[in-house]
Amino acid sequence: MAGNNMRDIKRRIKSISSMQHITNAMKLVSSAKLRRAKSIFEKTQENFHYVREAIEEVFHNVEDVPAHYLRGGRQIKTTAYIVITSGRGLAGSFNSNVIRFTEEEIARFPDEDQPKIIAIGSKGRDYFAKKGYPIIAEYSLPPEDITFTETHEISQPIIEMYDRGEIDAIVMIYNTFVSSLEQRVNRVVLLPSEVISEPHTHRYKKYVEYEPSVEEVFNYLVPKYVEIMIYSAVVESATCEHAARRMAMENATDNAKEMIEDLTLTYNRMRQSAITNEISEIVRGAEALRE
C-alpha cells in the first residue's frame, strides 16, 4: 500500500514539475511582452497627453460646444459601455475585475433602458452575451494588435449611434496601469462631456473663432477625441494584461515549487518509514531464527 502511495506521489511531483516549467516559460514570455507594451504605452501617453489637453481646452468654451455633446443636453435613457478585456485567460483577476465593475456600474442606474455593450476582447463579449446583453459591436483581436487606424472602425459607429440618438451616453471601462504589480479598473465617460471650469488651468478667457462653423469643428473633434481615448485605453489595457499574466504565472510557479517541496518531504518521510519497517522485519526475522 505504501509503495502505491509513493508511486502516486512521484507521479504528482513529475506532473507538477512539468507544470512549473510551463508557467515559468509563460512568465518569461509575459515579461518580454510587458516590456514592449509598457514602452508603447509610455510613448502613447506622452504624445496623446497634449492632444487630449488641446481638445479638452476647446471643450471648456461652454458657450460654443453643441448642447448634445454636453451633460444635460439630453436625457440619458440608454448607455453604451465599451468594455475592454483580453482574449485569453491565465491573467489572474484582470478580466473578472472589469466585468464585475461593469455589472456594478449598470446596477447603479436601474431606471435606464437595457445598456448596450461594445466588447473589445472575447472574454467580456462571451460573458455579457451569455447574460443576455445586446452586443452592438465586438473586436476579438488581442489589444496589442489593435492599431490606431482600427480604433476609427471602433469609434465611428458608436459616434453615429450617439448622433442619431440611439444611445445617450458612452462609458468606457478598462484596467489602468499603476505599476507592474498593481492595476486598477477605470471608468471614463466619453460622451456627453462634463465641462468643469477650472480656474487654475484656464485662467484666461480665450476668444476662439471656428471655421467653417462651430458644428462642423466639433463634429470633427469629437470623433477624434473618442478615437484617441479608446486607443489610449486599449494600449494601457494591453500593458495591464501582460503585467497581470506575468504576476499570475509567477505566483503559479512559486505555488508549484512549494507543492513539489511538500510532496518531496512527504515522499521522503514515507520512504524512510518503509525502510524502517523493512529493517524492523529483518531484525525480527533474525531474532526468530536464533530462537
C-alpha beads as a LAMMPS data file, in Angstrom:
LAMMPS data file: protein, C-alpha beads

291 atoms
290 bonds

1 atom types
1 bond types

-500.0 500.0 xlo xhi
-500.0 500.0 ylo yhi
-500.0 500.0 zlo zhi

Masses

1 110.0

Atoms # bond

1 1 1 0.000 0.000 0.000
2 1 1 2.799 2.360 0.909
3 1 1 4.518 1.507 -2.371
4 1 1 1.420 2.540 -4.331
5 1 1 1.196 5.821 -2.406
6 1 1 4.862 6.547 -3.072
7 1 1 4.377 5.908 -6.790
8 1 1 1.380 8.264 -6.813
9 1 1 3.421 10.981 -5.094
10 1 1 6.266 10.548 -7.594
11 1 1 3.784 10.904 -10.452
12 1 1 2.342 14.047 -8.863
13 1 1 5.814 15.528 -8.384
14 1 1 6.628 14.830 -12.032
15 1 1 3.323 16.324 -13.203
16 1 1 3.659 19.470 -11.079
17 1 1 7.284 19.854 -12.152
18 1 1 6.190 19.862 -15.811
19 1 1 3.523 22.436 -14.974
20 1 1 6.140 24.564 -13.210
21 1 1 8.291 24.612 -16.352
22 1 1 5.286 25.728 -18.410
23 1 1 4.224 28.515 -16.032
24 1 1 7.821 29.720 -15.723
25 1 1 8.126 29.865 -19.526
26 1 1 4.830 31.781 -19.739
27 1 1 6.102 34.191 -17.081
28 1 1 9.218 34.902 -19.162
29 1 1 7.139 35.433 -22.309
30 1 1 4.772 37.783 -20.455
31 1 1 7.740 39.698 -19.042
32 1 1 9.104 40.286 -22.553
33 1 1 5.666 41.347 -23.843
34 1 1 5.208 43.605 -20.831
35 1 1 8.437 45.471 -21.578
36 1 1 7.357 46.103 -25.168
37 1 1 3.792 47.048 -24.223
38 1 1 4.981 49.345 -21.440
39 1 1 7.315 51.137 -23.851
40 1 1 4.453 51.697 -26.347
41 1 1 2.140 52.788 -23.537
42 1 1 4.593 55.378 -22.214
43 1 1 5.185 56.829 -25.694
44 1 1 1.450 56.894 -26.384
45 1 1 0.710 58.673 -23.120
46 1 1 3.433 61.210 -23.775
47 1 1 2.101 62.063 -27.243
48 1 1 -1.633 61.838 -26.570
49 1 1 -1.426 63.854 -23.381
50 1 1 -1.018 67.104 -25.328
51 1 1 -3.684 66.205 -27.871
52 1 1 -6.211 65.401 -25.126
53 1 1 -5.389 68.632 -23.327
54 1 1 -5.855 70.666 -26.508
55 1 1 -9.242 69.080 -27.263
56 1 1 -10.417 69.370 -23.650
57 1 1 -9.413 73.028 -23.624
58 1 1 -11.674 73.619 -26.617
59 1 1 -14.476 71.833 -24.752
60 1 1 -14.112 74.357 -21.946
61 1 1 -15.649 77.002 -24.215
62 1 1 -19.056 76.058 -22.859
63 1 1 -20.956 78.643 -24.878
64 1 1 -19.775 77.202 -28.183
65 1 1 -19.978 73.433 -27.615
66 1 1 -23.090 71.895 -29.245
67 1 1 -25.543 71.015 -26.483
68 1 1 -25.906 67.329 -27.380
69 1 1 -22.191 66.792 -26.633
70 1 1 -22.554 68.181 -23.092
71 1 1 -24.010 66.593 -19.984
72 1 1 -27.527 67.859 -19.507
73 1 1 -28.069 68.349 -23.221
74 1 1 -30.320 65.296 -23.382
75 1 1 -31.929 62.815 -21.036
76 1 1 -29.830 59.683 -20.603
77 1 1 -32.020 56.661 -21.287
78 1 1 -29.585 54.218 -22.942
79 1 1 -25.873 53.891 -22.173
80 1 1 -23.299 52.113 -24.316
81 1 1 -20.441 50.541 -22.378
82 1 1 -17.094 49.993 -24.081
83 1 1 -15.707 47.046 -22.087
84 1 1 -12.031 46.275 -22.664
85 1 1 -10.923 42.792 -21.613
86 1 1 -8.462 40.261 -23.003
87 1 1 -8.952 37.420 -25.438
88 1 1 -7.138 34.930 -23.213
89 1 1 -7.226 33.824 -19.604
90 1 1 -4.463 32.934 -17.157
91 1 1 -4.208 36.586 -16.105
92 1 1 -5.494 36.426 -12.548
93 1 1 -8.399 38.784 -11.857
94 1 1 -7.655 41.004 -14.865
95 1 1 -10.892 40.214 -16.723
96 1 1 -13.150 39.483 -13.759
97 1 1 -12.416 42.891 -12.193
98 1 1 -13.532 44.729 -15.344
99 1 1 -16.628 42.549 -15.753
100 1 1 -17.641 42.904 -12.099
101 1 1 -17.100 46.679 -12.201
102 1 1 -19.237 46.950 -15.352
103 1 1 -22.079 44.995 -13.753
104 1 1 -21.929 47.209 -10.661
105 1 1 -21.954 50.290 -12.885
106 1 1 -25.021 49.025 -14.764
107 1 1 -26.773 48.250 -11.466
108 1 1 -26.323 51.886 -10.379
109 1 1 -28.852 53.020 -12.997
110 1 1 -31.819 50.629 -12.756
111 1 1 -34.221 53.151 -14.329
112 1 1 -32.328 53.279 -17.633
113 1 1 -33.093 51.032 -20.584
114 1 1 -31.024 47.892 -21.054
115 1 1 -27.460 49.036 -21.784
116 1 1 -25.591 48.149 -24.951
117 1 1 -22.126 46.578 -24.917
118 1 1 -19.177 47.263 -27.193
119 1 1 -16.807 44.414 -26.351
120 1 1 -13.094 44.759 -27.053
121 1 1 -11.744 41.320 -26.142
122 1 1 -13.575 37.996 -26.286
123 1 1 -13.740 37.448 -22.510
124 1 1 -16.049 40.396 -21.991
125 1 1 -18.031 39.585 -25.136
126 1 1 -18.664 35.972 -24.090
127 1 1 -19.704 36.929 -20.564
128 1 1 -22.176 39.677 -21.463
129 1 1 -23.595 37.723 -24.404
130 1 1 -24.320 34.849 -22.016
131 1 1 -26.025 37.306 -19.647
132 1 1 -28.302 38.467 -22.468
133 1 1 -26.920 41.974 -23.004
134 1 1 -27.059 43.254 -26.609
135 1 1 -23.541 43.244 -28.103
136 1 1 -23.690 46.013 -30.711
137 1 1 -20.021 45.638 -31.698
138 1 1 -17.191 43.258 -30.870
139 1 1 -13.464 43.200 -31.550
140 1 1 -11.660 39.967 -30.759
141 1 1 -8.136 40.939 -31.739
142 1 1 -5.615 40.974 -28.877
143 1 1 -5.439 44.581 -27.585
144 1 1 -1.754 44.917 -28.540
145 1 1 -2.671 44.113 -32.176
146 1 1 -5.280 46.886 -32.487
147 1 1 -3.803 49.852 -34.343
148 1 1 -4.800 53.499 -34.111
149 1 1 -6.362 53.211 -37.573
150 1 1 -8.543 50.324 -36.412
151 1 1 -9.842 52.342 -33.467
152 1 1 -11.588 54.503 -36.076
153 1 1 -13.631 51.427 -37.036
154 1 1 -14.499 51.005 -33.362
155 1 1 -15.377 54.617 -32.577
156 1 1 -17.130 55.743 -35.770
157 1 1 -20.261 53.532 -35.459
158 1 1 -20.578 54.495 -31.777
159 1 1 -20.441 58.216 -32.571
160 1 1 -23.027 57.759 -35.327
161 1 1 -25.370 55.963 -32.912
162 1 1 -24.884 58.774 -30.417
163 1 1 -25.626 61.445 -33.021
164 1 1 -28.771 59.579 -34.123
165 1 1 -29.966 59.376 -30.516
166 1 1 -29.863 55.569 -30.342
167 1 1 -27.587 55.857 -27.306
168 1 1 -27.371 58.784 -24.907
169 1 1 -24.027 58.140 -23.172
170 1 1 -20.752 56.356 -23.920
171 1 1 -18.835 54.942 -20.944
172 1 1 -15.509 53.139 -21.251
173 1 1 -14.359 50.644 -18.599
174 1 1 -10.859 49.180 -18.615
175 1 1 -7.802 48.439 -16.477
176 1 1 -5.346 51.236 -15.820
177 1 1 -1.643 50.672 -15.221
178 1 1 -0.417 51.720 -11.778
179 1 1 2.689 49.544 -11.653
180 1 1 3.832 46.106 -12.742
181 1 1 2.288 44.776 -9.522
182 1 1 -0.935 46.785 -9.492
183 1 1 -3.708 47.519 -11.980
184 1 1 -6.972 49.299 -11.252
185 1 1 -10.288 49.408 -13.082
186 1 1 -11.076 52.826 -14.503
187 1 1 -14.336 54.367 -15.746
188 1 1 -14.286 57.177 -18.298
189 1 1 -17.383 58.934 -19.625
190 1 1 -16.551 59.791 -23.242
191 1 1 -19.897 61.401 -24.050
192 1 1 -21.679 63.502 -23.013
193 1 1 -18.784 65.607 -21.788
194 1 1 -18.973 67.177 -18.368
195 1 1 -17.231 70.520 -18.729
196 1 1 -15.996 71.927 -15.434
197 1 1 -14.361 75.308 -15.184
198 1 1 -11.004 75.045 -13.503
199 1 1 -9.553 78.476 -12.696
200 1 1 -6.054 77.139 -12.058
201 1 1 -5.850 75.604 -15.530
202 1 1 -7.967 78.047 -17.514
203 1 1 -7.113 81.422 -16.065
204 1 1 -7.626 83.494 -19.167
205 1 1 -10.744 83.800 -21.235
206 1 1 -9.883 82.985 -24.819
207 1 1 -11.793 84.030 -27.868
208 1 1 -11.961 81.124 -30.312
209 1 1 -13.188 81.507 -33.850
210 1 1 -14.391 78.345 -35.625
211 1 1 -14.198 77.776 -39.372
212 1 1 -16.240 76.825 -41.318
213 1 1 -18.684 76.531 -38.366
214 1 1 -18.833 75.513 -34.720
215 1 1 -20.924 72.467 -35.559
216 1 1 -18.514 71.161 -38.184
217 1 1 -15.477 71.722 -35.985
218 1 1 -16.973 69.747 -33.123
219 1 1 -18.279 67.068 -35.475
220 1 1 -14.612 66.569 -36.432
221 1 1 -13.088 66.989 -32.960
222 1 1 -15.422 64.699 -31.010
223 1 1 -14.779 61.530 -33.068
224 1 1 -11.028 62.238 -32.930
225 1 1 -11.224 62.661 -29.170
226 1 1 -13.109 59.370 -28.779
227 1 1 -10.600 57.593 -31.065
228 1 1 -7.662 58.859 -29.043
229 1 1 -9.257 57.898 -25.732
230 1 1 -10.155 54.390 -26.961
231 1 1 -6.721 53.742 -28.435
232 1 1 -5.010 55.017 -25.294
233 1 1 -7.212 52.733 -23.171
234 1 1 -6.549 49.732 -25.434
235 1 1 -2.767 50.231 -25.199
236 1 1 -2.954 50.672 -21.429
237 1 1 -5.187 47.617 -21.052
238 1 1 -2.692 45.513 -23.046
239 1 1 0.079 46.641 -20.696
240 1 1 -2.052 45.713 -17.693
241 1 1 -2.890 42.326 -19.209
242 1 1 0.757 41.348 -19.627
243 1 1 1.588 42.619 -16.137
244 1 1 -1.310 40.654 -14.637
245 1 1 -0.401 37.489 -16.563
246 1 1 3.259 37.769 -15.567
247 1 1 2.249 38.081 -11.912
248 1 1 -0.230 35.194 -12.193
249 1 1 2.374 32.932 -13.803
250 1 1 4.973 33.936 -11.217
251 1 1 2.541 33.043 -8.419
252 1 1 1.687 29.763 -10.151
253 1 1 5.400 28.923 -10.480
254 1 1 6.002 29.703 -6.809
255 1 1 2.987 27.633 -5.763
256 1 1 4.196 24.699 -7.869
257 1 1 7.608 24.942 -6.214
258 1 1 6.012 24.864 -2.755
259 1 1 3.851 21.881 -3.705
260 1 1 6.886 19.994 -5.018
261 1 1 8.761 20.708 -1.791
262 1 1 5.821 19.500 0.338
263 1 1 5.342 16.367 -1.781
264 1 1 9.076 15.638 -1.743
265 1 1 9.083 15.906 2.048
266 1 1 6.074 13.591 2.272
267 1 1 7.733 11.143 -0.149
268 1 1 10.973 11.104 1.851
269 1 1 9.083 10.508 5.091
270 1 1 7.138 7.628 3.575
271 1 1 10.342 6.208 2.084
272 1 1 12.117 6.472 5.437
273 1 1 9.157 4.844 7.162
274 1 1 9.199 1.985 4.635
275 1 1 12.944 1.470 5.130
276 1 1 12.482 1.468 8.912
277 1 1 9.698 -1.115 8.618
278 1 1 11.867 -3.327 6.409
279 1 1 14.766 -3.140 8.890
280 1 1 12.392 -3.968 11.740
281 1 1 11.082 -7.017 9.842
282 1 1 14.650 -8.192 9.131
283 1 1 15.604 -7.827 12.808
284 1 1 12.505 -9.688 13.978
285 1 1 13.190 -12.479 11.460
286 1 1 16.810 -12.806 12.642
287 1 1 15.693 -12.967 16.271
288 1 1 13.118 -15.621 15.404
289 1 1 15.802 -17.759 13.695
290 1 1 18.076 -17.513 16.760
291 1 1 15.268 -18.689 18.986

Bonds

1 1 1 2
2 1 2 3
3 1 3 4
4 1 4 5
5 1 5 6
6 1 6 7
7 1 7 8
8 1 8 9
9 1 9 10
10 1 10 11
11 1 11 12
12 1 12 13
13 1 13 14
14 1 14 15
15 1 15 16
16 1 16 17
17 1 17 18
18 1 18 19
19 1 19 20
20 1 20 21
21 1 21 22
22 1 22 23
23 1 23 24
24 1 24 25
25 1 25 26
26 1 26 27
27 1 27 28
28 1 28 29
29 1 29 30
30 1 30 31
31 1 31 32
32 1 32 33
33 1 33 34
34 1 34 35
35 1 35 36
36 1 36 37
37 1 37 38
38 1 38 39
39 1 39 40
40 1 40 41
41 1 41 42
42 1 42 43
43 1 43 44
44 1 44 45
45 1 45 46
46 1 46 47
47 1 47 48
48 1 48 49
49 1 49 50
50 1 50 51
51 1 51 52
52 1 52 53
53 1 53 54
54 1 54 55
55 1 55 56
56 1 56 57
57 1 57 58
58 1 58 59
59 1 59 60
60 1 60 61
61 1 61 62
62 1 62 63
63 1 63 64
64 1 64 65
65 1 65 66
66 1 66 67
67 1 67 68
68 1 68 69
69 1 69 70
70 1 70 71
71 1 71 72
72 1 72 73
73 1 73 74
74 1 74 75
75 1 75 76
76 1 76 77
77 1 77 78
78 1 78 79
79 1 79 80
80 1 80 81
81 1 81 82
82 1 82 83
83 1 83 84
84 1 84 85
85 1 85 86
86 1 86 87
87 1 87 88
88 1 88 89
89 1 89 90
90 1 90 91
91 1 91 92
92 1 92 93
93 1 93 94
94 1 94 95
95 1 95 96
96 1 96 97
97 1 97 98
98 1 98 99
99 1 99 100
100 1 100 101
101 1 101 102
102 1 102 103
103 1 103 104
104 1 104 105
105 1 105 106
106 1 106 107
107 1 107 108
108 1 108 109
109 1 109 110
110 1 110 111
111 1 111 112
112 1 112 113
113 1 113 114
114 1 114 115
115 1 115 116
116 1 116 117
117 1 117 118
118 1 118 119
119 1 119 120
120 1 120 121
121 1 121 122
122 1 122 123
123 1 123 124
124 1 124 125
125 1 125 126
126 1 126 127
127 1 127 128
128 1 128 129
129 1 129 130
130 1 130 131
131 1 131 132
132 1 132 133
133 1 133 134
134 1 134 135
135 1 135 136
136 1 136 137
137 1 137 138
138 1 138 139
139 1 139 140
140 1 140 141
141 1 141 142
142 1 142 143
143 1 143 144
144 1 144 145
145 1 145 146
146 1 146 147
147 1 147 148
148 1 148 149
149 1 149 150
150 1 150 151
151 1 151 152
152 1 152 153
153 1 153 154
154 1 154 155
155 1 155 156
156 1 156 157
157 1 157 158
158 1 158 159
159 1 159 160
160 1 160 161
161 1 161 162
162 1 162 163
163 1 163 164
164 1 164 165
165 1 165 166
166 1 166 167
167 1 167 168
168 1 168 169
169 1 169 170
170 1 170 171
171 1 171 172
172 1 172 173
173 1 173 174
174 1 174 175
175 1 175 176
176 1 176 177
177 1 177 178
178 1 178 179
179 1 179 180
180 1 180 181
181 1 181 182
182 1 182 183
183 1 183 184
184 1 184 185
185 1 185 186
186 1 186 187
187 1 187 188
188 1 188 189
189 1 189 190
190 1 190 191
191 1 191 192
192 1 192 193
193 1 193 194
194 1 194 195
195 1 195 196
196 1 196 197
197 1 197 198
198 1 198 199
199 1 199 200
200 1 200 201
201 1 201 202
202 1 202 203
203 1 203 204
204 1 204 205
205 1 205 206
206 1 206 207
207 1 207 208
208 1 208 209
209 1 209 210
210 1 210 211
211 1 211 212
212 1 212 213
213 1 213 214
214 1 214 215
215 1 215 216
216 1 216 217
217 1 217 218
218 1 218 219
219 1 219 220
220 1 220 221
221 1 221 222
222 1 222 223
223 1 223 224
224 1 224 225
225 1 225 226
226 1 226 227
227 1 227 228
228 1 228 229
229 1 229 230
230 1 230 231
231 1 231 232
232 1 232 233
233 1 233 234
234 1 234 235
235 1 235 236
236 1 236 237
237 1 237 238
238 1 238 239
239 1 239 240
240 1 240 241
241 1 241 242
242 1 242 243
243 1 243 244
244 1 244 245
245 1 245 246
246 1 246 247
247 1 247 248
248 1 248 249
249 1 249 250
250 1 250 251
251 1 251 252
252 1 252 253
253 1 253 254
254 1 254 255
255 1 255 256
256 1 256 257
257 1 257 258
258 1 258 259
259 1 259 260
260 1 260 261
261 1 261 262
262 1 262 263
263 1 263 264
264 1 264 265
265 1 265 266
266 1 266 267
267 1 267 268
268 1 268 269
269 1 269 270
270 1 270 271
271 1 271 272
272 1 272 273
273 1 273 274
274 1 274 275
275 1 275 276
276 1 276 277
277 1 277 278
278 1 278 279
279 1 279 280
280 1 280 281
281 1 281 282
282 1 282 283
283 1 283 284
284 1 284 285
285 1 285 286
286 1 286 287
287 1 287 288
288 1 288 289
289 1 289 290
290 1 290 291
